[in-house]
């Protein structure tokens, strides 16, 4: 429901729908500090109404439905008829929204815990000084 609203607000619902093919797909192991994660690097290929071919690159982390795409996989995209190199892949947006929501939730939990601890320390210091 929210995705459809976002699509209408951004005008993606008016873009041309077509099927794109995963031209190449590669899994990469990323090391960041003491942790690691896997990331998929994919290249999409599609043809516009004029018959011109377009390519686009995107990255997704493990856990996204797009992560499992392999060379030759088909996905439905929308492209901007005025600029066919611009594309919209709904699953890519969903993946980013879920990641942002989880990050915001975890941030709120940590912030709430800090506020609780600071308030508790302040109250205990106030009780000692009285």
C-alpha positions, 0 to 999 in steps of 0.5 A: 500500500505505501509502496503504491502511494510512493510510486504514484507520488514519484510518477513511477506508475506512469513509466513504461513497464518492461521485462529486464534480464540480469545480464551478469550477477556476482556475489562479493564478500565484503569485510567491514571492521571485524564483521563481514557480509555478502553483497550481490552486484548485478547488471540489468539489461532491457530494451526500450520501445525504440528498440534501444538497449539499456544497462543498469548496475545495482547492489543488494545484500544477502537477505534481499529477494534480489540477492538470489538473481542469477544471470538470465533471471527476469525481473519487471522494471519500469523505465522513464520514457523521457530518459530510458536509462532511468529505471525503477525496480520495486523490489530494490526500493522495498529492500532499502525501506526494510533496511532503513526501518530496521536501522531506525528501530534499532536506533530508537531502542538504543536511544531509549535505553540511553535516556532511561539509563541517564534518567535513572542515574540522575534520579539516583544522584538526586536522591543521594544529594537530598 
